Amino acid sequence: MYKILIADDHPLFREAIHNVISDGFPGSEVMETADLESALALTQEHDDLDLILLDLNMPGMHGLNGLINLRNESPTIPVVIVSAEQDKQIVLQAITYGAVGFITKSSPRLQMTEAIQQILNGNVYLPPDIIRSQKNTGQRRMNDNPGFAPELLQALTRKQLLVLERMTKGESNKQIAYTLEIAETTVKAHVSAILRKLNVHNRVQAILSAGDIDFGSYLRR
């Protein structure tokens, strides 16, 4: 049982996501709001919220500024962006600014349920199809994303490189474990080692800097 706030100005979509939560997480308490101001007010009244599902384009948001405001006012409540946005750079910026996930409104119902479950379990969720996209990477690579020095990547074992490669595709630990045919606990250990060796604080930083790596060249060594 969870306590979840849906913040979106489209009544039909609020109803749809409400149904996803009701079916996927029976007994959960769901609140709804249609603008940032009332969302901020509700987070002050209910600091025990388990999750906020936040639309990027509702009144008061001004894009990612609304996310920043919400994170500043209620830093302990996880926020996931639910948006029709398909731009990879916007997705990654949302995570950089404190969102714990990004769910596209075009996601199938089951995928949306699994994404919410992954986030409630404490993981970051990124839409795999957008993360695999190469759009808008050039400008970001030049400005915001210096990448990793070769010697840092060479310090990773072959298995760690394979795990990092799957991470950049937006896969969860469970998906990586299935793909590489190893235990999920082993994946977690590899992820911890990867973050330590690459001198980054979290999974998102690793993904942001590793998105354009030619893994084949390192795996062939």
C-alpha positions in Angstrom: 0.0 0.0 0.0 1.4 3.3 -1.1 0.5 7.0 -0.9 0.8 8.6 -4.3 0.1 12.0 -5.8 -0.7 12.4 -9.5 0.0 16.0 -10.6 -1.3 16.5 -14.2 -3.7 18.9 -15.8 -5.4 16.4 -18.1 -8.3 14.7 -16.4 -8.4 11.7 -18.7 -4.7 11.0 -18.1 -5.1 11.4 -14.4 -7.9 8.9 -14.5 -5.8 6.5 -16.6 -2.8 6.6 -14.3 -5.1 6.3 -11.3 -6.4 3.1 -12.8 -2.8 1.8 -13.4 -2.1 2.4 -9.7 -5.3 1.0 -8.4 -4.8 -2.2 -10.5 -1.1 -2.6 -10.0 -0.9 -1.5 -6.3 -4.2 -2.4 -4.7 -5.1 -0.5 -1.5 -2.9 2.5 -2.4 -4.1 6.0 -1.5 -4.1 8.2 -4.6 -4.4 12.0 -4.6 -4.8 14.2 -7.7 -3.9 17.8 -8.6 -3.8 19.8 -11.8 -1.2 22.5 -11.2 2.2 23.0 -9.5 0.9 25.4 -6.8 -1.6 22.9 -5.4 0.9 20.1 -5.8 3.4 22.1 -3.6 0.6 22.6 -1.0 -0.3 18.9 -0.9 3.3 17.9 -0.4 3.4 20.2 2.7 0.3 18.6 4.1 1.4 15.1 3.3 5.1 14.7 3.9 4.6 10.9 4.0 3.9 10.6 0.3 5.7 7.7 -1.3 5.8 9.1 -4.8 4.8 12.1 -6.9 3.9 11.5 -10.6 4.6 14.9 -12.2 3.6 16.2 -15.6 6.2 18.6 -17.1 3.7 20.8 -18.9 0.9 21.5 -16.4 0.2 25.1 -15.2 3.0 26.6 -13.0 5.7 24.1 -14.1 7.7 26.2 -16.6 9.4 23.0 -17.8 12.0 21.6 -15.4 11.8 24.7 -13.2 8.7 23.2 -11.6 10.6 20.0 -10.8 13.4 22.0 -9.2 10.9 23.9 -7.0 9.2 20.7 -5.9 12.5 19.1 -5.1 13.6 22.1 -3.1 10.3 22.2 -1.1 10.0 18.5 -0.5 13.4 16.9 -1.0 12.5 13.6 0.8 9.5 12.7 -1.5 10.6 10.9 -4.7 9.4 12.5 -7.9 9.0 10.8 -11.3 8.2 12.7 -14.4 5.3 11.4 -16.5 5.4 13.2 -19.8 4.8 13.0 -23.6 8.3 14.4 -24.0 10.6 12.2 -26.2 13.8 14.2 -26.1 16.7 12.3 -24.6 18.4 15.4 -23.3 15.2 16.5 -21.5 14.9 13.0 -19.9 18.5 13.1 -18.7 18.2 16.7 -17.4 15.1 15.7 -15.4 17.1 13.0 -13.7 20.0 15.4 -13.2 17.6 17.8 -11.5 16.4 15.3 -9.0 13.7 13.1 -10.6 14.0 9.4 -9.8 12.5 8.3 -13.1 10.9 9.4 -16.4 7.9 7.6 -17.8 6.6 8.5 -21.2 2.8 8.9 -21.5 2.9 6.6 -24.6 4.2 3.7 -22.4 2.0 0.5 -22.5 0.1 -0.1 -19.3 2.2 -3.0 -18.1 5.5 -1.1 -18.8 4.1 1.8 -16.8 3.2 -0.4 -13.8 6.7 -2.0 -13.9 8.3 1.4 -14.1 6.4 2.6 -11.0 7.3 -0.6 -9.1 10.9 -0.2 -10.0 10.9 3.4 -8.7 9.0 2.4 -5.5 11.7 -0.3 -5.0 14.3 2.5 -4.8 15.7 2.3 -8.4 15.9 4.9 -11.1 13.8 4.3 -14.2 14.7 5.6 -17.6 12.7 4.8 -20.8 14.9 2.3 -22.7 13.8 3.4 -26.2 14.7 7.0 -25.5 18.0 6.2 -23.8 19.1 4.1 -26.8 18.3 7.0 -29.1 21.3 8.9 -30.4 19.4 12.2 -30.9 20.9 15.3 -29.4 24.0 13.6 -28.1 26.5 15.7 -30.0 25.8 19.1 -28.4 25.4 17.5 -24.9 28.7 15.6 -25.3 30.6 18.8 -26.1 29.0 21.0 -23.3 27.8 18.9 -20.4 29.3 15.5 -20.8 33.0 15.2 -20.9 32.9 11.4 -20.7 35.3 9.2 -18.9 39.1 9.1 -19.4 40.2 5.9 -21.1 42.3 4.8 -18.1 39.2 4.8 -15.9 37.3 2.6 -18.3 40.3 0.3 -18.7 40.2 -0.2 -14.9 36.8 -2.0 -15.3 36.7 -5.7 -15.7 35.0 -7.2 -18.7 31.9 -8.1 -16.7 31.8 -4.6 -15.3 32.0 -3.1 -18.8 29.1 -5.4 -19.9 27.0 -4.2 -16.9 27.8 -0.6 -17.6 26.8 -1.1 -21.3 23.4 -2.4 -20.2 23.0 0.5 -17.7 23.4 3.0 -20.6 20.5 1.2 -22.4 18.3 2.1 -19.4 18.1 -1.5 -18.1 17.3 -2.2 -14.4 19.5 -4.5 -12.3 16.9 -7.2 -12.7 17.0 -6.9 -16.5 20.8 -6.8 -16.5 20.9 -9.9 -14.4 18.6 -11.7 -16.8 20.5 -10.6 -19.9 23.9 -11.5 -18.5 22.7 -14.6 -16.7 24.0 -13.6 -13.3 22.4 -13.0 -10.0 20.8 -9.6 -9.3 23.0 -9.3 -6.1 26.1 -9.8 -8.4 24.8 -7.0 -10.6 24.4 -4.7 -7.6 28.0 -5.5 -6.6 29.3 -4.7 -10.1 27.3 -1.4 -10.2 28.9 -0.3 -6.8 32.4 -1.2 -8.2 31.7 0.7 -11.4 30.6 3.8 -9.6 33.7 3.7 -7.3 36.2 3.1 -10.2 34.7 5.8 -12.3 34.5 8.3 -9.4 30.8 9.1 -9.8 28.2 9.3 -7.1 25.3 7.5 -8.6 24.0 5.5 -11.5 22.6 8.5 -13.4 26.0 10.3 -13.5 27.5 7.1 -14.9 24.9 6.8 -17.6 25.2 10.5 -18.6 28.9 10.2 -19.1 29.0 6.7 -20.6 26.2 7.1 -23.2 28.6 7.6 -26.2 31.3 5.0 -25.3 32.3 2.5 -28.0 32.1 -0.5 -25.7 33.1 -2.8 -28.5 36.6 -1.4 -28.5 37.1 -1.9 -24.8 35.5 -5.4 -24.8 37.8 -6.6 -27.6 41.0 -5.9 -25.6 
